[in-house]
Structures are given as structure tokens and as C-alpha cells.
Amino acid sequence: MNELQHRTTYVQSIPIIALTGEIDMMSSAPVTSRLTALLARKPPALVVDLREVRFFGSEGIRALVEAQAQADELGIKFGVVSDSKAVLRPLQMTAVDKILLLFADVDDAVTAFSAA
């Protein structure tokens, strides 16, 4: 079992939450809680960095979809950073990649959200 870890940093007042490990049924609740807490602070944008995630199950997808819906309700820009097949493939297979703003790296996300 691989424990999920998270670290939150800020770039230009935009929280960047970087997740490392596996996101599955056992680890998704803390992810959902952390995303909800960050969105409740009403930042201009929120970026989820999944480049260090090695397994991304259906609960991870659900957490992102819920966060996207909450961000939309609050008028907060929401983006996901990943360059790994472990994350991108499940998002593509479920067509969730069509509703999320996906970026290859954090700099691209911050630039896009800062310019908008």
C-alpha cells in the first residue's frame, strides 16, 4: 500500500496542491477534503499537480469532478497538471479530460490563470 502525500504551495496567490502516490478508494477522502478546504478560501484559481501520482482510480476521478463542480459554482478557475499515462489515460477513457483544464506543467497553468 502506498500512502498518498500532499503538499500545498502558492504561486501568485494561486494554491498548487501536489499529490504523490496513489489515489484510490482508501486515499480519496483526504484529497476531497483538502480540495474542498482550499476552494472554500475562494482563491482566484486552484491547480492540482498529479505528476507524481502513480495510480489514479475512479475515486480520484470523482474527486476532480466534484472539485471542478465546486470551483464552477464559486467562480474559481480549476486546473489539473499531469504528464503521466497513469492519470491521463483514466481521464481520457472516462471523457473527464473534456471537462477539466489539463496542463503539462504548473508554470503553464499559472500562466493561463494569471493571464485570464
Wavefront OBJ file of the C-alpha trace (Angstrom):
o trace
v 0.000 0.000 0.000
v 1.358 3.372 -0.992
v 0.418 6.283 1.230
v -0.761 9.395 -0.560
v 1.063 12.574 0.339
v 0.157 16.154 -0.473
v 1.950 19.477 -0.352
v 0.397 22.887 -0.970
v 2.416 25.831 -2.226
v 1.319 29.201 -3.586
v 2.312 30.964 -6.785
v 0.862 34.449 -7.289
v -1.843 33.699 -4.670
v -2.855 30.532 -6.552
v -2.713 27.384 -4.415
v -0.905 24.480 -6.055
v -1.645 21.148 -4.393
v 0.883 18.499 -5.422
v -0.133 14.899 -4.774
v 2.317 11.987 -4.619
v 1.458 8.295 -4.507
v -1.780 6.506 -5.308
v -5.289 7.922 -5.407
v -7.806 5.156 -4.826
v -10.809 4.365 -2.649
v -8.669 4.379 0.507
v -6.920 7.690 -0.140
v -9.511 9.817 -1.921
v -11.265 11.222 1.175
v -8.279 13.341 2.286
v -7.888 14.598 -1.293
v -11.538 15.628 -1.451
v -11.323 17.302 1.968
v -8.189 19.247 1.055
v -9.626 20.425 -2.285
v -12.867 21.493 -0.586
v -10.931 23.409 2.083
v -8.776 25.195 -0.494
v -11.790 26.121 -2.627
v -13.636 27.419 0.459
v -10.934 30.094 0.774
v -12.035 31.364 -2.654
v -8.643 31.754 -4.332
v -8.550 33.148 -7.883
v -7.650 29.659 -9.136
v -6.672 26.207 -7.869
v -4.167 23.887 -9.524
v -3.901 20.166 -8.738
v -0.498 18.730 -9.661
v -0.767 14.992 -10.320
v 2.627 14.458 -11.993
v 3.827 12.282 -9.091
v 0.685 10.112 -8.916
v 1.427 6.503 -9.850
v -2.122 5.111 -9.646
v -5.301 7.050 -10.358
v -8.556 5.198 -9.766
v -12.202 6.068 -10.172
v -12.308 7.773 -6.770
v -9.590 10.162 -7.934
v -11.657 10.974 -10.992
v -14.700 11.576 -8.785
v -12.692 13.900 -6.523
v -11.604 16.004 -9.515
v -15.108 16.152 -11.000
v -16.545 17.270 -7.650
v -13.812 19.878 -7.218
v -14.439 21.167 -10.743
v -18.168 21.500 -9.989
v -17.453 23.319 -6.719
v -14.948 25.613 -8.443
v -17.516 26.399 -11.157
v -20.123 27.280 -8.518
v -17.680 29.616 -6.793
v -16.317 31.151 -9.999
v -12.823 29.769 -9.360
v -10.576 28.628 -12.196
v -9.562 24.983 -11.740
v -6.778 23.120 -13.496
v -5.065 19.762 -13.368
v -1.395 19.197 -14.174
v -0.260 15.788 -15.378
v 2.060 14.319 -17.941
v 1.671 10.666 -16.952
v -0.361 7.913 -18.580
v -1.367 6.687 -15.109
v -3.512 9.810 -14.747
v -4.253 10.906 -18.301
v -5.433 7.509 -19.556
v -8.267 7.129 -16.990
v -9.325 10.739 -17.625
v -9.446 10.093 -21.375
v -11.244 6.751 -21.035
v -13.998 8.385 -18.978
v -14.077 11.584 -21.108
v -13.399 13.614 -17.959
v -10.482 15.167 -19.852
v -13.165 17.070 -21.778
v -14.451 18.893 -18.672
v -11.137 19.630 -16.938
v -8.480 22.121 -17.934
v -5.377 19.964 -18.315
v -1.820 21.271 -18.353
v 1.563 19.612 -18.854
v 3.242 21.632 -16.112
v 2.471 24.002 -13.271
v 4.015 27.026 -14.997
v 1.601 26.639 -17.924
v -1.373 26.508 -15.545
v -0.267 29.519 -13.524
v 0.425 31.499 -16.706
v -3.004 30.623 -18.135
v -4.817 31.536 -14.927
v -2.835 34.722 -14.327
v -3.476 35.980 -17.854
v -7.211 35.318 -17.753
l 1 2 3 4 5 6 7 8 9 10 11 12 13 14 15 16 17 18 19 20 21 22 23 24 25 26 27 28 29 30 31 32 33 34 35 36 37 38 39 40 41 42 43 44 45 46 47 48 49 50 51 52 53 54 55 56 57 58 59 60 61 62 63 64 65 66 67 68 69 70 71 72 73 74 75 76 77 78 79 80 81 82 83 84 85 86 87 88 89 90 91 92 93 94 95 96 97 98 99 100 101 102 103 104 105 106 107 108 109 110 111 112 113 114 115 116
